[in-house]
Amino acid sequence: MSATAERGSPEALLAGLDKDGLLRRLAPLDDGGGPVVRRGGRELVNFASNDYLGLSRHPRVVDAMIDGARRFGAGAGASRLVCGGQPPHHALEEALADAKGGEAALVFSSGYAVAAGCIPVIVGRGDTVILDKLSHACLVDAARASGATVRVIPHNRMDSLEGLLVKSRKRAPDGRVLVVTESLFSMDGDVCPLEEIAGLCERHGAMLWLDEAHATGVLGPQGGGLARMPGAAGRVDFQMGTLGKALGVAGGFLVASRAWIDLMVNRARAFVYSTAPPAAMAHAALEALAISRSAEGDAMRDRLRSHLRALGVPDHPGAIVPLVLGSNRAVLAASASLEEAGLMVPAIRHPTVPRGTARLRVSLSAAHEPAAVQRLRAALDEIKSGLAKGSRENP
């Protein structure tokens, strides 16, 4: 049963969540983000943030945000189609299209708004959306809202994808088919077989939507994402991304053909009916993108890879490293013990991940000090040792 369909008083529903180890509470920090934060008066090394390159605190990005606010104001004041568009919005969109190898780009207030606004423009009744099972909630929600037939494949199963492409074409020969996946999956930290997916889409006349939220800035030449890797470039119809992770600011974007972007300007409701993101944000994001694409950005990605080696996962593709513990209670206890040791590592539970796969989710940043990563490895090794001991004692 979905959360929206549940019945009972709010108090009873909250009690049920608490009983299942699924109750969440806001836990604000005493100060802002960064590799080291304070909460409850205690200093914690932050392994929970998606600020993969450390750009949210980069002096040039911070200065650009301040300069943007002084020049363009704190808010846009209107939607882009009325009078909210300012030069930084257009400059950022041109730079994003260039960075991602596309014809055009459009900036939104969030990554969620990109999916919610654009997928229902691409597909509707009589069309089909094929989703990877581990696709982000915004992609699932947008697919359902579109009115298209929604089909789901087991994670990264290409045989299932091909079978559904064949069936979809037989069922509706003239309908649009949109394959939706992530490049770097947000909870497992693995990547999709993009070349193979693109080949299947091309063979069966389907369009391809790729969520690059966790790959932009981290993977590919100049941090251009998985879609910029050799063999994949030019084969993705829609590249969705975020400005609030590796680029350290806020907002989302879509890169596609000029015709599709022009159509989104006219029909994507999350764009048409929303106040434009502040121009100061776009001004800062433009600076962050420039850093990411520079030699300095390459050095940051090299630092990330050195952290992965120090953590003992040298072949891991991105900055997200999960440790699956299984039960909600176990992962909550592990997260609490890490916080006692001065390490902030979030406990991820259902519905963010499937039931029975609750996990610690480590997010590395180029801003982390090597010694902090070594501390984390020692703490995680201790947790793994405890799990192995428990397994031996309770076979």
N, C-alpha and C positions, 0 to 999 in steps of 0.2 A: 504494500500500500504506500502511495506517495505521501510525503509530508503534508501536502495541501489537502489530501483526502482524509487525514486522520481526524477522529472525533474525540471529544473529551475536553475538559477544562485545560487552560494553559498549564496550571499547576500539575495536573495529572500527567500531561504529556512530558513536562520537564522531569517529573519523578521517574517516568519510564526511561528517559534518556540517561538519567543518572544511574539507574539500576543496571543498565546495559554498558556502562562505561563510555557513553557517547555524549555526555553533557559537555558543552563548551562554554567558556566564559571569556570575556575580554580581559586581557592582561596587559595594560598599557606600559610602555617603557617610561623610565624616568627622564630619558633623553631620546634623541633621534636615533636613526639607524647607524650602521657602520660596523666594522669588524669587532668592536668592543662596545657593549652597551651597559646600561644600568637599569635594574628593575628591583623594586623593593629595597633600594639602597645598596644592592650588591652588584659588583662588576661581573659581567658575563661575556665570554667570547661568543659571538653571534654566528652560529652555524644554521640559522633558520631563514636568512634573507636570500632573496633572489638577485641581489646586487652583485652579480657574478664578476664584474670587472672593477668594482669599487668606485664607479663613476658618480654615484649619488653624492659623494663627498669630495669629488675632484675639484680643486680650486677653480679651474677654468669653467666647469659646468655650473658651480655655485655662482661665480661671478656673472655668467651669462644669464642665469635666472634673475639675479638682482638687477642687472642692466636692462633685461627685458621688461621687468616690472616698472622700472623708472620710465622707459621709453614708450611702452605700450599699455601700461596699467595692470591692475591685479586681475581683471576679468575681461572677457570679450564683449559682454553686454548684449549679445544677440546671437542667433544662429548664423552659420556661415552664409546661408542664402539670403539673409536680411542685410546685416551690416557687421557681422562678427568676424569676418575674415580679414586678416592683416598680413603684411608681408612675410613674417616668420612662418605662418602656416604654409604658404605657397613654396617658400624656399625649402622647408623641411620635406614637403611632399616630393619636390624635384630631387632632393638628395636621397630620399628613401628609394625612389624608383631607380635611380642610378646605382645605389648600393645593392639592390636586389635584382638588378638586371631586367627590370620591367619597363613598360611604356609609361605608366602613370601610377600615382599613389593617392590615397585619401586618408586623412588623419581623423580619428574618432576620440571620444573622451576616455574610452577604455577598450581593452581587448575584448571583453564580453560584448560591448556594444558593436564591435566589428562583426562578430558572428551573428548576433541577434538582428542586426540591420541588414546584412548582406546576403546571407544564405537564403532567406525567403524571397529575395529578388531574383536569385539564380534559378531556384526550383519552386514548384508548387504542385497543385493537384495534377495527377497524370505523370508526374516525374518520380524519380527514385533517388534517395540519398543512401549511400553505403558507408557506414561508419566503422572504424576500428573500435573494438570493445572498450579500449582504454582511452578513448578520446575525451577531452575535457568537457565538463558539464555544459559550458556555453555552447559547444558544438552540438551536443545532444539536444539541448533546449531549442536551439535555432532550427535544427532539422525537424523536430516535432512541430514547431510553430509554423513551419513552411507549408504544411498540408501535403507534402510529398510522402510517398511510401518510404518508410525508414527500415533499412535492413542493417544488421550488425554482424561483423565477422569476428571470430576469435583473434586475439591480438597477433598482428603481423602474419596471419595465415594467408598466403598467396593463393593456395588452392581454393580456399573458401571465397576469396575475392573474385577469382576468375569464374567460379560457379555462379555467383550472384550476378556478375556482369552479364553472363550468358542468359540467365533467367530474366533479368530485367529487360534486356533487349527483346526477348521473345514476348514478354508480357506487354510491353509498350514500345513498339519499334520506333515511334516518332517522339517518344518522351525524352526529356533530358535525364542524364544520369550523372550524379555528382559523387565522386569518391572523396571522403573526408578523413584525414589522418593528421597526426602530429609528426613533426620531424624528430624532435627529442621529447620523449614522454615525461610528463611532469612528476610522476610518482615513482616510476621504475627507472628512469634515467637512461633508458635504452633508445635506440633510433629505429626508424622504419626503413625497410628496404626500398628506398625511394626510386631507384632506377627500375626495379622490377614493377613497382606500382605504376610508374609512368608508362612503361611499356604495355601493361595490361589496359590502361586507360586509352592509350592510342589505338590499340588493336580493336577495342570494342566501342570506340566512339564516345567515351565518357570524359567528363571534365574532372580536374584534380584540384582539390582545396588542401593546402598544406599549412598547418598551424606551426609557425616558426618561433613561437613565444620564447621558448627556452633555448633555442639554437642561435637566434640573432645575437651577434656580438661574441658568441662562443665558438661556433663551428664555421667552417668554410673560409675561403680566401677573404682576408680583411674582415672576418667576422660576419660575412654576408649570409650565413646560414647554410643548411644542408642543400637547399635549392641552388646554391652557387658552386657546389662541388662538381668536379668533372663527371660527365655522364648524366647529370641532372639539369644543368643550366638550360633554360628555355623550354623546359618540359612541364612546368607547373602553371596551371591557369590562374590560380588565386593563391597568393602568398599573404597569409595573415601574420601579424606580428605585434609586439608590444614595445612601448617605450619605457615601461616601468620595471624591467628586469635588468638585463645586462647594460642597457643604456641609462639606467639610473634616474629616470625622470617620471613621467606618467603619461598614460594615453595608449591608444592602439592604432594600427594602420592596416590597410589593405593595399597590395600591389597587384595590378592586373593590366589588361589591355586598356588603351585609352577609351574605347567604346564602353567597356564594362564599368570603368570608373565614372564616366559621364552619366551612365545609367544609375549608379549608386547615388550620385549627387541629387538625382531627381526622385529616386524611389526608396532608398534605404531609410526607413523611418527613424532609426536611432541616430542618423545624421541630420535628416531634414528637420526633425522636431526637437533637437537638443541645442542648448547654448554652446557655442564653439568653445573648445578648450582654450585657456588663457594663452595669448600670444607669447607671454613670458615663458610658458612651458615649452612651446615650440622652439623658441629662441635657444633655450637651454638644451633641448633634445638635439638641435642641429649641431651644437658644439660637442655634445656627447658622441654623436654619430661620427663626426670628424675625427675625434680621438680614437674611437674604436677602429676606424679604417686606416689609422696611421701606424707608423713603426712602434709608437708607444702602445697602441692597442695590441699589436703582435706580441710585444713583451709581456703584456698582461695575460694573454692567452698562454704564453710559455710558462708563466708563473702558475697559472691554474693547472697545467699539466704536471708541473713539479709537485704541486700539492697532491694530485692524484697518486703520483708515485710514492710520496711520503705516507699516504693513507693506505698503501698496499694494493691499489687498484689501477695500475699503470695503463691498462687497455680500456678503461672506462671512457665512453665517448664525450661526456659532458660534465657539468659541475654538480649534478645531483647524484648522490650515492645513498640508496636505501638499505636499511637493515631490517628485514621482515622478522617480526617476533611472533605474530599470529594473533594473540589475544589482546583485547583492549586494555585489560588490567596490567598485563605484562609490559606493554609499551608505555603506558602512563607511568608505571613505576620506574622504568628505565630512563625515561625523559626526566623524571624528578631527581633521580640519582645523579644524572649528568649535570643538572642545574646545581645540585649541591656541590658538585666538583667545579663549578664555575663555567660550565659549557651549556649553551642554549641550543638544544636539538629538539625539534618538535615531534610530538606523537601524532601520527596520521592514522585516522580510523575511518570506518564506514560512516557516511556514504562516499567520502573522498576516494577510498580504495575499497575493493570487494571485501565482504565479510570474511573473517578468518585470516586476513593478510595485513593486519595492523602493523605499522612499521615506524621506525625512526627514519627521518628523512634529513640527511646531511646535505647542506648546500654550501659549497666552497666558494670562496671569493679570492680574486687576485690580491685583495687588500689584507688577507689574513697573513699573519706572521708564521714562518715555518715552525717555530716552537709551539705555536698554538695548535697546528695541525698534528704535530707529534703528540701533544697532550690528548687530543681527541682520539688518535689511533690507540693509545694505551688504554683509554677509558672504554672504547668500543671492544678492544680485545678482551678486556675483563668481562664485559657483558656476554660476549660470544663464549668465553670459557665457562661462565655460569650456565648458559643455555646447554652447552655440550654436557656438562656435569649432570644437570637435571635430566637430560635425555637418557644418559646412561643409568641413572638411578630409577627412572620411570620409563622403561622400554615399552 
